[in-house]
Amino acid sequence: MKADLTVDAKGLSCPMPIVRAKKGIDQLNAGEVMELITTDPGSVKDFQGWVKQTNHELLEHREEGGVYTFYVKKAE
């Protein structure tokens, strides 16, 4: 999936991946896609909650070898 911005939050514990995600998505225009990469297993639940609260759209989420990748489309 193509992303307009990639935010690398590997090695950070919650809430830092969410903080980085907020800073990242604030740089995007509505409809653009952010890729967030983290290694914190707690980020799965936290990130899904954050997306729901902010009305952004979680396009894809995957885990591979302890690395969690999220693709989020910024809300209109």
PDB file of N, H, CA, C and O in Angstrom:
ATOM      1  N   MET A   1       0.852  -1.181   0.000  1.00  0.00           N
ATOM      2  CA  MET A   1       0.000   0.000   0.000  1.00  0.00           C
ATOM      3  C   MET A   1       0.889   1.232   0.000  1.00  0.00           C
ATOM      4  O   MET A   1       1.885   1.289   0.721  1.00  0.00           O
ATOM      5  N   LYS A   2       0.528   2.210  -0.807  1.00  0.00           N
ATOM      6  H   LYS A   2      -0.281   2.164  -1.393  1.00  0.00           H
ATOM      7  CA  LYS A   2       1.312   3.437  -0.901  1.00  0.00           C
ATOM      8  C   LYS A   2       0.898   4.402   0.212  1.00  0.00           C
ATOM      9  O   LYS A   2      -0.291   4.617   0.447  1.00  0.00           O
ATOM     10  N   ALA A   3       1.880   4.974   0.886  1.00  0.00           N
ATOM     11  H   ALA A   3       2.846   4.800   0.695  1.00  0.00           H
ATOM     12  CA  ALA A   3       1.618   5.937   1.955  1.00  0.00           C
ATOM     13  C   ALA A   3       2.210   7.294   1.571  1.00  0.00           C
ATOM     14  O   ALA A   3       3.249   7.370   0.916  1.00  0.00           O
ATOM     15  N   ASP A   4       1.534   8.353   1.987  1.00  0.00           N
ATOM     16  H   ASP A   4       0.689   8.291   2.519  1.00  0.00           H
ATOM     17  CA  ASP A   4       2.032   9.705   1.759  1.00  0.00           C
ATOM     18  C   ASP A   4       3.070  10.089   2.807  1.00  0.00           C
ATOM     19  O   ASP A   4       3.889  10.980   2.583  1.00  0.00           O
ATOM     20  N   LEU A   5       3.031   9.405   3.961  1.00  0.00           N
ATOM     21  H   LEU A   5       2.366   8.681   4.143  1.00  0.00           H
ATOM     22  CA  LEU A   5       3.957   9.676   5.056  1.00  0.00           C
ATOM     23  C   LEU A   5       4.172   8.393   5.847  1.00  0.00           C
ATOM     24  O   LEU A   5       3.219   7.665   6.124  1.00  0.00           O
ATOM     25  N   THR A   6       5.418   8.112   6.211  1.00  0.00           N
ATOM     26  H   THR A   6       6.193   8.702   5.986  1.00  0.00           H
ATOM     27  CA  THR A   6       5.721   6.972   7.060  1.00  0.00           C
ATOM     28  C   THR A   6       6.251   7.485   8.394  1.00  0.00           C
ATOM     29  O   THR A   6       7.169   8.304   8.441  1.00  0.00           O
ATOM     30  N   VAL A   7       5.653   6.985   9.480  1.00  0.00           N
ATOM     31  H   VAL A   7       4.908   6.320   9.441  1.00  0.00           H
ATOM     32  CA  VAL A   7       6.082   7.345  10.831  1.00  0.00           C
ATOM     33  C   VAL A   7       6.668   6.097  11.461  1.00  0.00           C
ATOM     34  O   VAL A   7       5.981   5.088  11.621  1.00  0.00           O
ATOM     35  N   ASP A   8       7.949   6.173  11.819  1.00  0.00           N
ATOM     36  H   ASP A   8       8.507   6.992  11.689  1.00  0.00           H
ATOM     37  CA  ASP A   8       8.640   5.043  12.434  1.00  0.00           C
ATOM     38  C   ASP A   8       8.629   5.229  13.948  1.00  0.00           C
ATOM     39  O   ASP A   8       9.305   6.111  14.478  1.00  0.00           O
ATOM     40  N   ALA A   9       7.857   4.392  14.638  1.00  0.00           N
ATOM     41  H   ALA A   9       7.308   3.676  14.208  1.00  0.00           H
ATOM     42  CA  ALA A   9       7.777   4.458  16.105  1.00  0.00           C
ATOM     43  C   ALA A   9       8.289   3.166  16.720  1.00  0.00           C
ATOM     44  O   ALA A   9       7.901   2.806  17.831  1.00  0.00           O
ATOM     45  N   LYS A  10       9.163   2.468  15.999  1.00  0.00           N
ATOM     46  H   LYS A  10       9.478   2.761  15.096  1.00  0.00           H
ATOM     47  CA  LYS A  10       9.710   1.214  16.516  1.00  0.00           C
ATOM     48  C   LYS A  10      10.540   1.492  17.773  1.00  0.00           C
ATOM     49  O   LYS A  10      11.283   2.471  17.836  1.00  0.00           O
ATOM     50  N   GLY A  11      10.399   0.615  18.771  1.00  0.00           N
ATOM     51  H   GLY A  11       9.795  -0.180  18.720  1.00  0.00           H
ATOM     52  CA  GLY A  11      11.165   0.741  20.006  1.00  0.00           C
ATOM     53  C   GLY A  11      10.511   1.645  21.034  1.00  0.00           C
ATOM     54  O   GLY A  11      11.004   1.758  22.156  1.00  0.00           O
ATOM     55  N   LEU A  12       9.420   2.286  20.676  1.00  0.00           N
ATOM     56  H   LEU A  12       9.020   2.195  19.765  1.00  0.00           H
ATOM     57  CA  LEU A  12       8.721   3.181  21.603  1.00  0.00           C
ATOM     58  C   LEU A  12       7.541   2.457  22.239  1.00  0.00           C
ATOM     59  O   LEU A  12       6.891   1.636  21.592  1.00  0.00           O
ATOM     60  N   SER A  13       7.263   2.761  23.504  1.00  0.00           N
ATOM     61  H   SER A  13       7.791   3.428  24.030  1.00  0.00           H
ATOM     62  CA  SER A  13       6.113   2.193  24.200  1.00  0.00           C
ATOM     63  C   SER A  13       4.975   3.199  24.212  1.00  0.00           C
ATOM     64  O   SER A  13       5.186   4.406  24.102  1.00  0.00           O
ATOM     65  N   CYS A  14       3.759   2.672  24.349  1.00  0.00           N
ATOM     66  H   CYS A  14       3.587   1.691  24.439  1.00  0.00           H
ATOM     67  CA  CYS A  14       2.589   3.539  24.423  1.00  0.00           C
ATOM     68  C   CYS A  14       2.698   4.454  25.624  1.00  0.00           C
ATOM     69  O   CYS A  14       3.100   4.008  26.698  1.00  0.00           O
ATOM     70  N   PRO A  15       2.356   5.698  25.473  1.00  0.00           N
ATOM     71  CA  PRO A  15       1.550   6.281  24.390  1.00  0.00           C
ATOM     72  C   PRO A  15       2.365   6.903  23.258  1.00  0.00           C
ATOM     73  O   PRO A  15       1.786   7.564  22.396  1.00  0.00           O
ATOM     74  N   MET A  16       3.675   6.720  23.228  1.00  0.00           N
ATOM     75  H   MET A  16       4.145   6.184  23.928  1.00  0.00           H
ATOM     76  CA  MET A  16       4.493   7.420  22.227  1.00  0.00           C
ATOM     77  C   MET A  16       4.135   7.095  20.780  1.00  0.00           C
ATOM     78  O   MET A  16       4.154   8.007  19.953  1.00  0.00           O
ATOM     79  N   PRO A  17       3.806   5.841  20.420  1.00  0.00           N
ATOM     80  CA  PRO A  17       3.381   5.624  19.026  1.00  0.00           C
ATOM     81  C   PRO A  17       2.149   6.442  18.655  1.00  0.00           C
ATOM     82  O   PRO A  17       2.039   6.924  17.528  1.00  0.00           O
ATOM     83  N   ILE A  18       1.220   6.599  19.604  1.00  0.00           N
ATOM     84  H   ILE A  18       1.310   6.207  20.519  1.00  0.00           H
ATOM     85  CA  ILE A  18       0.026   7.411  19.333  1.00  0.00           C
ATOM     86  C   ILE A  18       0.413   8.884  19.201  1.00  0.00           C
ATOM     87  O   ILE A  18      -0.107   9.588  18.336  1.00  0.00           O
ATOM     88  N   VAL A  19       1.314   9.344  20.048  1.00  0.00           N
ATOM     89  H   VAL A  19       1.737   8.772  20.750  1.00  0.00           H
ATOM     90  CA  VAL A  19       1.770  10.741  19.977  1.00  0.00           C
ATOM     91  C   VAL A  19       2.425  10.996  18.617  1.00  0.00           C
ATOM     92  O   VAL A  19       2.165  12.015  17.977  1.00  0.00           O
ATOM     93  N   ARG A  20       3.276  10.063  18.184  1.00  0.00           N
ATOM     94  H   ARG A  20       3.487   9.236  18.704  1.00  0.00           H
ATOM     95  CA  ARG A  20       3.930  10.205  16.870  1.00  0.00           C
ATOM     96  C   ARG A  20       2.901  10.157  15.736  1.00  0.00           C
ATOM     97  O   ARG A  20       3.010  10.889  14.753  1.00  0.00           O
ATOM     98  N   ALA A  21       1.898   9.281  15.891  1.00  0.00           N
ATOM     99  H   ALA A  21       1.809   8.686  16.691  1.00  0.00           H
ATOM    100  CA  ALA A  21       0.859   9.175  14.871  1.00  0.00           C
ATOM    101  C   ALA A  21       0.102  10.496  14.747  1.00  0.00           C
ATOM    102  O   ALA A  21      -0.161  10.960  13.638  1.00  0.00           O
ATOM    103  N   LYS A  22      -0.246  11.098  15.876  1.00  0.00           N
ATOM    104  H   LYS A  22      -0.032  10.722  16.778  1.00  0.00           H
ATOM    105  CA  LYS A  22      -0.977  12.370  15.841  1.00  0.00           C
ATOM    106  C   LYS A  22      -0.143  13.450  15.169  1.00  0.00           C
ATOM    107  O   LYS A  22      -0.653  14.197  14.334  1.00  0.00           O
ATOM    108  N   LYS A  23       1.125  13.540  15.522  1.00  0.00           N
ATOM    109  H   LYS A  23       1.539  12.933  16.201  1.00  0.00           H
ATOM    110  CA  LYS A  23       1.997  14.538  14.899  1.00  0.00           C
ATOM    111  C   LYS A  23       2.127  14.285  13.400  1.00  0.00           C
ATOM    112  O   LYS A  23       2.159  15.222  12.603  1.00  0.00           O
ATOM    113  N   GLY A  24       2.200  13.014  13.031  1.00  0.00           N
ATOM    114  H   GLY A  24       2.174  12.253  13.679  1.00  0.00           H
ATOM    115  CA  GLY A  24       2.335  12.674  11.617  1.00  0.00           C
ATOM    116  C   GLY A  24       1.103  13.005  10.816  1.00  0.00           C
ATOM    117  O   GLY A  24       1.187  13.615   9.750  1.00  0.00           O
ATOM    118  N   ILE A  25      -0.035  12.607  11.326  1.00  0.00           N
ATOM    119  H   ILE A  25      -0.104  12.111  12.192  1.00  0.00           H
ATOM    120  CA  ILE A  25      -1.266  12.807  10.541  1.00  0.00           C
ATOM    121  C   ILE A  25      -1.635  14.286  10.461  1.00  0.00           C
ATOM    122  O   ILE A  25      -2.313  14.704   9.522  1.00  0.00           O
ATOM    123  N   ASP A  26      -1.199  15.071  11.428  1.00  0.00           N
ATOM    124  H   ASP A  26      -0.649  14.730  12.190  1.00  0.00           H
ATOM    125  CA  ASP A  26      -1.437  16.521  11.372  1.00  0.00           C
ATOM    126  C   ASP A  26      -0.726  17.162  10.178  1.00  0.00           C
ATOM    127  O   ASP A  26      -1.111  18.247   9.742  1.00  0.00           O
ATOM    128  N   GLN A  27       0.294  16.512   9.655  1.00  0.00           N
ATOM    129  H   GLN A  27       0.607  15.631  10.010  1.00  0.00           H
ATOM    130  CA  GLN A  27       1.043  17.040   8.505  1.00  0.00           C
ATOM    131  C   GLN A  27       0.364  16.730   7.173  1.00  0.00           C
ATOM    132  O   GLN A  27       0.723  17.301   6.143  1.00  0.00           O
ATOM    133  N   LEU A  28      -0.615  15.828   7.194  1.00  0.00           N
ATOM    134  H   LEU A  28      -0.906  15.364   8.031  1.00  0.00           H
ATOM    135  CA  LEU A  28      -1.249  15.375   5.957  1.00  0.00           C
ATOM    136  C   LEU A  28      -2.507  16.163   5.650  1.00  0.00           C
ATOM    137  O   LEU A  28      -3.109  16.779   6.529  1.00  0.00           O
ATOM    138  N   ASN A  29      -2.890  16.131   4.383  1.00  0.00           N
ATOM    139  H   ASN A  29      -2.400  15.631   3.668  1.00  0.00           H
ATOM    140  CA  ASN A  29      -4.169  16.687   3.947  1.00  0.00           C
ATOM    141  C   ASN A  29      -5.222  15.589   4.046  1.00  0.00           C
ATOM    142  O   ASN A  29      -4.891  14.403   4.049  1.00  0.00           O
ATOM    143  N   ALA A  30      -6.478  15.984   4.125  1.00  0.00           N
ATOM    144  H   ALA A  30      -6.746  16.947   4.122  1.00  0.00           H
ATOM    145  CA  ALA A  30      -7.570  15.015   4.181  1.00  0.00           C
ATOM    146  C   ALA A  30      -7.485  14.058   2.998  1.00  0.00           C
ATOM    147  O   ALA A  30      -7.267  14.477   1.861  1.00  0.00           O
ATOM    148  N   GLY A  31      -7.657  12.777   3.276  1.00  0.00           N
ATOM    149  H   GLY A  31      -7.834  12.437   4.199  1.00  0.00           H
ATOM    150  CA  GLY A  31      -7.629  11.758   2.231  1.00  0.00           C
ATOM    151  C   GLY A  31      -6.269  11.143   2.002  1.00  0.00           C
ATOM    152  O   GLY A  31      -6.164  10.118   1.328  1.00  0.00           O
ATOM    153  N   GLU A  32      -5.215  11.749   2.549  1.00  0.00           N
ATOM    154  H   GLU A  32      -5.301  12.582   3.096  1.00  0.00           H
ATOM    155  CA  GLU A  32      -3.877  11.179   2.391  1.00  0.00           C
ATOM    156  C   GLU A  32      -3.679  10.046   3.412  1.00  0.00           C
ATOM    157  O   GLU A  32      -4.402   9.953   4.404  1.00  0.00           O
ATOM    158  N   VAL A  33      -2.694   9.199   3.146  1.00  0.00           N
ATOM    159  H   VAL A  33      -2.107   9.275   2.340  1.00  0.00           H
ATOM    160  CA  VAL A  33      -2.494   7.989   3.936  1.00  0.00           C
ATOM    161  C   VAL A  33      -1.173   8.047   4.697  1.00  0.00           C
ATOM    162  O   VAL A  33      -0.132   8.403   4.145  1.00  0.00           O
ATOM    163  N   MET A  34      -1.243   7.689   5.969  1.00  0.00           N
ATOM    164  H   MET A  34      -2.089   7.400   6.417  1.00  0.00           H
ATOM    165  CA  MET A  34      -0.065   7.598   6.824  1.00  0.00           C
ATOM    166  C   MET A  34       0.207   6.127   7.130  1.00  0.00           C
ATOM    167  O   MET A  34      -0.709   5.351   7.400  1.00  0.00           O
ATOM    168  N   GLU A  35       1.476   5.767   7.082  1.00  0.00           N
ATOM    169  H   GLU A  35       2.220   6.398   6.864  1.00  0.00           H
ATOM    170  CA  GLU A  35       1.916   4.439   7.502  1.00  0.00           C
ATOM    171  C   GLU A  35       2.615   4.604   8.854  1.00  0.00           C
ATOM    172  O   GLU A  35       3.538   5.408   8.982  1.00  0.00           O
ATOM    173  N   LEU A  36       2.183   3.856   9.844  1.00  0.00           N
ATOM    174  H   LEU A  36       1.434   3.202   9.740  1.00  0.00           H
ATOM    175  CA  LEU A  36       2.810   3.892  11.166  1.00  0.00           C
ATOM    176  C   LEU A  36       3.399   2.521  11.443  1.00  0.00           C
ATOM    177  O   LEU A  36       2.721   1.502  11.309  1.00  0.00           O
ATOM    178  N   ILE A  37       4.670   2.505  11.830  1.00  0.00           N
ATOM    179  H   ILE A  37       5.221   3.333  11.939  1.00  0.00           H
ATOM    180  CA  ILE A  37       5.353   1.254  12.126  1.00  0.00           C
ATOM    181  C   ILE A  37       5.770   1.278  13.584  1.00  0.00           C
ATOM    182  O   ILE A  37       6.422   2.226  14.023  1.00  0.00           O
ATOM    183  N   THR A  38       5.405   0.252  14.342  1.00  0.00           N
ATOM    184  H   THR A  38       4.875  -0.517  13.985  1.00  0.00           H
ATOM    185  CA  THR A  38       5.725   0.186  15.764  1.00  0.00           C
ATOM    186  C   THR A  38       6.054  -1.253  16.160  1.00  0.00           C
ATOM    187  O   THR A  38       5.738  -2.199  15.438  1.00  0.00           O
ATOM    188  N   THR A  39       6.684  -1.396  17.302  1.00  0.00           N
ATOM    189  H   THR A  39       6.941  -0.628  17.888  1.00  0.00           H
ATOM    190  CA  THR A  39       6.998  -2.734  17.824  1.00  0.00           C
ATOM    191  C   THR A  39       6.280  -2.995  19.145  1.00  0.00           C
ATOM    192  O   THR A  39       6.480  -4.043  19.758  1.00  0.00           O
ATOM    193  N   ASP A  40       5.455  -2.063  19.588  1.00  0.00           N
ATOM    194  H   ASP A  40       5.292  -1.212  19.090  1.00  0.00           H
ATOM    195  CA  ASP A  40       4.730  -2.201  20.851  1.00  0.00           C
ATOM    196  C   ASP A  40       3.436  -2.993  20.631  1.00  0.00           C
ATOM    197  O   ASP A  40       2.547  -2.519  19.925  1.00  0.00           O
ATOM    198  N   PRO A  41       3.312  -4.204  21.227  1.00  0.00           N
ATOM    199  CA  PRO A  41       2.089  -4.983  21.033  1.00  0.00           C
ATOM    200  C   PRO A  41       0.839  -4.255  21.528  1.00  0.00           C
ATOM    201  O   PRO A  41      -0.250  -4.479  20.999  1.00  0.00           O
ATOM    202  N   GLY A  42       0.976  -3.399  22.522  1.00  0.00           N
ATOM    203  H   GLY A  42       1.860  -3.217  22.952  1.00  0.00           H
ATOM    204  CA  GLY A  42      -0.157  -2.637  23.042  1.00  0.00           C
ATOM    205  C   GLY A  42      -0.679  -1.614  22.050  1.00  0.00           C
ATOM    206  O   GLY A  42      -1.783  -1.093  22.212  1.00  0.00           O
ATOM    207  N   SER A  43       0.100  -1.330  21.040  1.00  0.00           N
ATOM    208  H   SER A  43       0.996  -1.754  20.909  1.00  0.00           H
ATOM    209  CA  SER A  43      -0.312  -0.322  20.064  1.00  0.00           C
ATOM    210  C   SER A  43      -1.508  -0.784  19.236  1.00  0.00           C
ATOM    211  O   SER A  43      -2.235   0.049  18.694  1.00  0.00           O
ATOM    212  N   VAL A  44      -1.725  -2.088  19.128  1.00  0.00           N
ATOM    213  H   VAL A  44      -1.135  -2.765  19.568  1.00  0.00           H
ATOM    214  CA  VAL A  44      -2.839  -2.580  18.314  1.00  0.00           C
ATOM    215  C   VAL A  44      -4.161  -2.052  18.869  1.00  0.00           C
ATOM    216  O   VAL A  44      -4.944  -1.430  18.151  1.00  0.00           O
ATOM    217  N   LYS A  45      -4.394  -2.306  20.138  1.00  0.00           N
ATOM    218  H   LYS A  45      -3.758  -2.812  20.721  1.00  0.00           H
ATOM    219  CA  LYS A  45      -5.639  -1.853  20.757  1.00  0.00           C
ATOM    220  C   LYS A  45      -5.677  -0.324  20.853  1.00  0.00           C
ATOM    221  O   LYS A  45      -6.692   0.300  20.545  1.00  0.00           O
ATOM    222  N   ASP A  46      -4.566   0.266  21.282  1.00  0.00           N
ATOM    223  H   ASP A  46      -3.741  -0.241  21.532  1.00  0.00           H
ATOM    224  CA  ASP A  46      -4.513   1.725  21.433  1.00  0.00           C
ATOM    225  C   ASP A  46      -4.740   2.429  20.101  1.00  0.00           C
ATOM    226  O   ASP A  46      -5.468   3.419  20.033  1.00  0.00           O
ATOM    227  N   PHE A  47      -4.120   1.923  19.054  1.00  0.00           N
ATOM    228  H   PHE A  47      -3.528   1.119  19.109  1.00  0.00           H
ATOM    229  CA  PHE A  47      -4.218   2.584  17.762  1.00  0.00           C
ATOM    230  C   PHE A  47      -5.620   2.462  17.181  1.00  0.00           C
ATOM    231  O   PHE A  47      -6.140   3.413  16.595  1.00  0.00           O
ATOM    232  N   GLN A  48      -6.228   1.299  17.342  1.00  0.00           N
ATOM    233  H   GLN A  48      -5.806   0.527  17.817  1.00  0.00           H
ATOM    234  CA  GLN A  48      -7.603   1.131  16.857  1.00  0.00           C
ATOM    235  C   GLN A  48      -8.549   2.080  17.586  1.00  0.00           C
ATOM    236  O   GLN A  48      -9.450   2.645  16.966  1.00  0.00           O
ATOM    237  N   GLY A  49      -8.361   2.265  18.886  1.00  0.00           N
ATOM    238  H   GLY A  49      -7.629   1.806  19.390  1.00  0.00           H
ATOM    239  CA  GLY A  49      -9.172   3.207  19.652  1.00  0.00           C
ATOM    240  C   GLY A  49      -8.940   4.643  19.213  1.00  0.00           C
ATOM    241  O   GLY A  49      -9.885   5.426  19.116  1.00  0.00           O
ATOM    242  N   TRP A  50      -7.695   4.989  18.950  1.00  0.00           N
ATOM    243  H   TRP A  50      -6.927   4.353  19.029  1.00  0.00           H
ATOM    244  CA  TRP A  50      -7.361   6.346  18.514  1.00  0.00           C
ATOM    245  C   TRP A  50      -8.007   6.657  17.171  1.00  0.00           C
ATOM    246  O   TRP A  50      -8.562   7.740  16.983  1.00  0.00           O
ATOM    247  N   VAL A  51      -7.938   5.721  16.244  1.00  0.00           N
ATOM    248  H   VAL A  51      -7.487   4.842  16.396  1.00  0.00           H
ATOM    249  CA  VAL A  51      -8.531   5.922  14.918  1.00  0.00           C
ATOM    250  C   VAL A  51     -10.035   6.128  15.046  1.00  0.00           C
ATOM    251  O   VAL A  51     -10.609   6.993  14.385  1.00  0.00           O
ATOM    252  N   LYS A  52     -10.665   5.331  15.895  1.00  0.00           N
ATOM    253  H   LYS A  52     -10.198   4.628  16.432  1.00  0.00           H
ATOM    254  CA  LYS A  52     -12.115   5.452  16.071  1.00  0.00           C
ATOM    255  C   LYS A  52     -12.481   6.816  16.666  1.00  0.00           C
ATOM    256  O   LYS A  52     -13.440   7.450  16.225  1.00  0.00           O
ATOM    257  N   GLN A  53     -11.724   7.263  17.658  1.00  0.00           N
ATOM    258  H   GLN A  53     -10.945   6.748  18.017  1.00  0.00           H
ATOM    259  CA  GLN A  53     -11.998   8.552  18.301  1.00  0.00           C
ATOM    260  C   GLN A  53     -11.796   9.724  17.370  1.00  0.00           C
ATOM    261  O   GLN A  53     -12.504  10.726  17.472  1.00  0.00           O
ATOM    262  N   THR A  54     -10.845   9.616  16.464  1.00  0.00           N
ATOM    263  H   THR A  54     -10.270   8.802  16.381  1.00  0.00           H
ATOM    264  CA  THR A  54     -10.491  10.741  15.604  1.00  0.00           C
ATOM    265  C   THR A  54     -11.200  10.696  14.258  1.00  0.00           C
ATOM    266  O   THR A  54     -11.052  11.615  13.453  1.00  0.00           O
ATOM    267  N   ASN A  55     -11.964   9.645  14.003  1.00  0.00           N
ATOM    268  H   ASN A  55     -12.084   8.898  14.657  1.00  0.00           H
ATOM    269  CA  ASN A  55     -12.712   9.469  12.748  1.00  0.00           C
ATOM    270  C   ASN A  55     -11.827   9.264  11.528  1.00  0.00           C
ATOM    271  O   ASN A  55     -12.305   9.374  10.398  1.00  0.00           O
ATOM    272  N   HIS A  56     -10.550   8.968  11.732  1.00  0.00           N
ATOM    273  H   HIS A  56     -10.162   8.878  12.649  1.00  0.00           H
ATOM    274  CA  HIS A  56      -9.712   8.591  10.602  1.00  0.00           C
ATOM    275  C   HIS A  56     -10.086   7.156  10.230  1.00  0.00           C
ATOM    276  O   HIS A  56     -10.768   6.470  10.991  1.00  0.00           O
ATOM    277  N   GLU A  57      -9.640   6.713   9.069  1.00  0.00           N
ATOM    278  H   GLU A  57      -9.086   7.271   8.451  1.00  0.00           H
ATOM    279  CA  GLU A  57     -10.011   5.380   8.602  1.00  0.00           C
ATOM    280  C   GLU A  57      -8.798   4.441   8.636  1.00  0.00           C
ATOM    281  O   GLU A  57      -7.784   4.702   7.988  1.00  0.00           O
ATOM    282  N   LEU A  58      -8.914   3.356   9.393  1.00  0.00           N
ATOM    283  H   LEU A  58      -9.738   3.144   9.919  1.00  0.00           H
ATOM    284  CA  LEU A  58      -7.858   2.344   9.421  1.00  0.00           C
ATOM    285  C   LEU A  58      -8.031   1.469   8.188  1.00  0.00           C
ATOM    286  O   LEU A  58      -8.975   0.684   8.099  1.00  0.00           O
ATOM    287  N   LEU A  59      -7.115   1.610   7.240  1.00  0.00           N
ATOM    288  H   LEU A  59      -6.348   2.248   7.312  1.00  0.00           H
ATOM    289  CA  LEU A  59      -7.226   0.900   5.964  1.00  0.00           C
ATOM    290  C   LEU A  59      -6.682  -0.518   6.060  1.00  0.00           C
ATOM    291  O   LEU A  59      -7.227  -1.452   5.472  1.00  0.00           O
ATOM    292  N   GLU A  60      -5.592  -0.658   6.815  1.00  0.00           N
ATOM    293  H   GLU A  60      -5.150   0.101   7.292  1.00  0.00           H
ATOM    294  CA  GLU A  60      -4.958  -1.968   6.909  1.00  0.00           C
ATOM    295  C   GLU A  60      -4.112  -2.024   8.171  1.00  0.00           C
ATOM    296  O   GLU A  60      -3.542  -1.021   8.601  1.00  0.00           O
ATOM    297  N   HIS A  61      -4.041  -3.206   8.753  1.00  0.00           N
ATOM    298  H   HIS A  61      -4.504  -4.021   8.404  1.00  0.00           H
ATOM    299  CA  HIS A  61      -3.208  -3.438   9.918  1.00  0.00           C
ATOM    300  C   HIS A  61      -2.602  -4.815   9.763  1.00  0.00           C
ATOM    301  O   HIS A  61      -3.300  -5.775   9.438  1.00  0.00           O
ATOM    302  N   ARG A  62      -1.311  -4.914   9.994  1.00  0.00           N
ATOM    303  H   ARG A  62      -0.744  -4.134  10.258  1.00  0.00           H
ATOM    304  CA  ARG A  62      -0.688  -6.238   9.916  1.00  0.00           C
ATOM    305  C   ARG A  62       0.462  -6.325  10.916  1.00  0.00           C
ATOM    306  O   ARG A  62       1.030  -5.313  11.328  1.00  0.00           O
ATOM    307  N   GLU A  63       0.788  -7.549  11.291  1.00  0.00           N
ATOM    308  H   GLU A  63       0.327  -8.371  10.956  1.00  0.00           H
ATOM    309  CA  GLU A  63       1.895  -7.833  12.206  1.00  0.00           C
ATOM    310  C   GLU A  63       2.789  -8.849  11.536  1.00  0.00           C
ATOM    311  O   GLU A  63       2.321  -9.861  11.013  1.00  0.00           O
ATOM    312  N   GLU A  64       4.074  -8.573  11.556  1.00  0.00           N
ATOM    313  H   GLU A  64       4.454  -7.751  11.980  1.00  0.00           H
ATOM    314  CA  GLU A  64       5.021  -9.489  10.934  1.00  0.00           C
ATOM    315  C   GLU A  64       6.308  -9.466  11.747  1.00  0.00           C
ATOM    316  O   GLU A  64       7.024  -8.464  11.756  1.00  0.00           O
ATOM    317  N   GLY A  65       6.603 -10.573  12.433  1.00  0.00           N
ATOM    318  H   GLY A  65       6.022 -11.387  12.426  1.00  0.00           H
ATOM    319  CA  GLY A  65       7.836 -10.671  13.207  1.00  0.00           C
ATOM    320  C   GLY A  65       7.934  -9.666  14.336  1.00  0.00           C
ATOM    321  O   GLY A  65       9.025  -9.184  14.641  1.00  0.00           O
ATOM    322  N   GLY A  66       6.812  -9.341  14.960  1.00  0.00           N
ATOM    323  H   GLY A  66       5.926  -9.732  14.711  1.00  0.00           H
ATOM    324  CA  GLY A  66       6.828  -8.396  16.071  1.00  0.00           C
ATOM    325  C   GLY A  66       6.802  -6.940  15.645  1.00  0.00           C
ATOM    326  O   GLY A  66       6.925  -6.047  16.483  1.00  0.00           O
ATOM    327  N   VAL A  67       6.646  -6.692  14.361  1.00  0.00           N
ATOM    328  H   VAL A  67       6.546  -7.417  13.680  1.00  0.00           H
ATOM    329  CA  VAL A  67       6.537  -5.323  13.848  1.00  0.00           C
ATOM    330  C   VAL A  67       5.094  -5.111  13.377  1.00  0.00           C
ATOM    331  O   VAL A  67       4.577  -5.863  12.552  1.00  0.00           O
ATOM    332  N   TYR A  68       4.466  -4.078  13.917  1.00  0.00           N
ATOM    333  H   TYR A  68       4.886  -3.467  14.587  1.00  0.00           H
ATOM    334  CA  TYR A  68       3.072  -3.772  13.619  1.00  0.00           C
ATOM    335  C   TYR A  68       3.029  -2.576  12.662  1.00  0.00           C
ATOM    336  O   TYR A  68       3.652  -1.542  12.901  1.00  0.00           O
ATOM    337  N   THR A  69       2.289  -2.748  11.592  1.00  0.00           N
ATOM    338  H   THR A  69       1.783  -3.589  11.398  1.00  0.00           H
ATOM    339  CA  THR A  69       2.181  -1.690  10.593  1.00  0.00           C
ATOM    340  C   THR A  69       0.708  -1.336  10.408  1.00  0.00           C
ATOM    341  O   THR A  69      -0.144  -2.207  10.233  1.00  0.00           O
ATOM    342  N   PHE A  70       0.439  -0.051  10.452  1.00  0.00           N
ATOM    343  H   PHE A  70       1.131   0.656  10.595  1.00  0.00           H
ATOM    344  CA  PHE A  70      -0.928   0.468  10.302  1.00  0.00           C
ATOM    345  C   PHE A  70      -0.947   1.459   9.140  1.00  0.00           C
ATOM    346  O   PHE A  70      -0.026   2.258   8.973  1.00  0.00           O
ATOM    347  N   TYR A  71      -2.005   1.391   8.346  1.00  0.00           N
ATOM    348  H   TYR A  71      -2.753   0.742   8.482  1.00  0.00           H
ATOM    349  CA  TYR A  71      -2.228   2.381   7.289  1.00  0.00           C
ATOM    350  C   TYR A  71      -3.517   3.114   7.624  1.00  0.00           C
ATOM    351  O   TYR A  71      -4.576   2.502   7.760  1.00  0.00           O
ATOM    352  N   VAL A  72      -3.416   4.420   7.754  1.00  0.00           N
ATOM    353  H   VAL A  72      -2.556   4.917   7.644  1.00  0.00           H
ATOM    354  CA  VAL A  72      -4.560   5.229   8.157  1.00  0.00           C
ATOM    355  C   VAL A  72      -4.785   6.347   7.149  1.00  0.00           C
ATOM    356  O   VAL A  72      -3.857   7.060   6.767  1.00  0.00           O
ATOM    357  N   LYS A  73      -6.036   6.483   6.728  1.00  0.00           N
ATOM    358  H   LYS A  73      -6.789   5.904   7.038  1.00  0.00           H
ATOM    359  CA  LYS A  73      -6.427   7.565   5.829  1.00  0.00           C
ATOM    360  C   LYS A  73      -6.974   8.704   6.680  1.00  0.00           C
ATOM    361  O   LYS A  73      -7.869   8.502   7.501  1.00  0.00           O
ATOM    362  N   LYS A  74      -6.435   9.895   6.480  1.00  0.00           N
ATOM    363  H   LYS A  74      -5.709  10.059   5.813  1.00  0.00           H
ATOM    364  CA  LYS A  74      -6.872  11.044   7.261  1.00  0.00           C
ATOM    365  C   LYS A  74      -8.307  11.404   6.912  1.00  0.00           C
ATOM    366  O   LYS A  74      -8.693  11.413   5.744  1.00  0.00           O
ATOM    367  N   ALA A  75      -9.091  11.701   7.943  1.00  0.00           N
ATOM    368  H   ALA A  75      -8.778  11.694   8.893  1.00  0.00           H
ATOM    369  CA  ALA A  75     -10.503  12.056   7.758  1.00  0.00           C
ATOM    370  C   ALA A  75     -10.640  13.348   6.961  1.00  0.00           C
ATOM    371  O   ALA A  75      -9.753  14.202   6.963  1.00  0.00           O
ATOM    372  N   GLU A  76     -11.772  13.463   6.284  1.00  0.00           N
ATOM    373  H   GLU A  76     -12.492  12.769   6.283  1.00  0.00           H
ATOM    374  CA  GLU A  76     -12.085  14.676   5.495  1.00  0.00           C
ATOM    375  C   GLU A  76     -12.293  15.856   6.401  1.00  0.00           C
ATOM    376  O   GLU A  76     -12.564  16.959   5.927  1.00  0.00           O
TER     377      GLU A  76
END
